[in-house]
């Protein structure tokens, strides 16, 4: 890739987030898909799209101005590719990424979660690290400008000490639950250290979307920062068959922030003296904050291209960051199998390179 030349991009997986969600929008103002985000960026050239379903690949190629493939090996044999997006199902990740890593790409963008099992996640991280390929895992809220501003507020002490983060989510501990664990770690600049399952009040049929494999579990995760300060994330599950839910409440000793509609609605509440009952401190009036969640895909694409161009050396969320989240998810799943005991997350990481 010569100076001034665009980054050649390929997308493998032409489903909803790969290419479909904004395919009907002629000129998307914000990108909902990888195809939109990379095809409109001035530093990128979307060369190829690939899907095992030839209709999906063909439709995506026609919409986004790329070549269609159903075979990744053929895609790489016929095109020099600098950056690859893997937006396939998590169960298909290893076979695709193993092919990508021998294709001499510079940057690998992977949809969350890393893989469908912890063992496969570890295998992916080891292979990507050994290949010295730069990586991004699209836990999208890392690139949401409003989440970055909230993180800065927490880091500057505006909230005081985090007392607890409480979240309500649906559609699986591995799927959307991993988003919540990752977001709590990102906002607090902490890592998960132990976790336990609190069971689930939901019907088992809520997990049918995943073939019954990914249940939405109530859980607690303990996080710690570099100074040893800890707090709990409490996660409560909802049945995704009724509605899609992703809500978070960050409770500090000086202020509270509430995230709703998956981050498309934000409010900030400072605490104040109760005007009627002396000696009590209560929340004041909530103030709406500007929510910029819809900008995340474009921000992520821009960072991935900066990586490919050598303008930055590290991503906001690479495979090592994502693996910490996978370890926490596995701890919750293991706890569920073992009666809800606390699981030390470091005990699950002993064989990681």
C-alpha positions, 0 to 999 in steps of 0.5 A: 500500500503506497503513500496516498493510496486507499486501503483495500477492504474486504468484508466477509459476512453480508448479513445485517451488520455486514451489509444489510441494515442500511442497504436501502438508504441511498446516502446514509448519514451515519453507518449501520453496517461495515459496508456503509462505513468503509465504502464511504470513507475517503481512505478506503476502497471496498474491493470485495464482499463475501458470503456463503449465500451467493444471493447475499454476496451478490446483493451486497456487491451490487449495493456497495460497489464491490466484487462478490465472492462465496469463497474467501480463498478465491477472494484473497487469491484474486485481490490484494487486501489490506483490511478485512472485516469478519462479520460472520456468525461467531460459530464460523470465526475460526475457519474464516480467520485462519484463512485471513491470517495467511493473506498478509492483511494489516488489520482484522476487524471482528464482530463481537463476540470473538467466538462462540466458546472461550477455547476458540476465543483463546485460539483466535487471540493466540493466532492473531498475536503470533501473526502480528496482525492489528485487530479491532473487535467491534464492541461498538460503544468504544467508538460512541463519542457520548460513551467516551465523554461519560468515561471522561466524566467518571475518570475526572471524579464528577461521579465520585466513587462508583457505588454500583452499575446496574444493567438490564439486557436481553438476547444472551449473556454471550451476545448482548451480555458481553456488550454490557460487561465490556461497556462497564469495563470501558466506562470505569477503566477497570477489568473484571476480576470475578463473576457469578450467575444469579440464575434466570427467571426467564423461560428457556424458550427465550434462548431459542434464537441461539438454538438454546445455547445462549441464555440470558442470565442474571449475573454479578461481575466484580471489576477492579481498577489499577488502584484496587478500587472495586465495584459490582455490575449487576445484570438483569435479563429480559426476554428478547422475544418481547422487546430488545433491551439494553439499559444501564444505570451508573450510580456514583456517590455524587451523580447518576447516569442512565443509558436507555435505548441501547445508548440512544438516550442518556441522562445525567443527574447530580445529587443534592440536599433534600429540601424537605428532609434535612440530612438526606441527599437525593437525586436532583432533576435529570438533564438530557445528554446528547447521545451519539451512539449512531456515530459509532460505526463510522468512528470505528471504521476511521480508527481501523483505517488509521491502523492500516495506514500506520497513523496509530499503533493500537486500537480502542478494543483489540482481541486482548481486550475482547478476551477479558470480556469473554473470560467474564462471560465464561465465568458467569456460564461456569457459575450457572453450572456450579450453583452460582458460586463466585468464579475467579476470572484469572483462574480461567486465563492461565493458558493464555499467551 
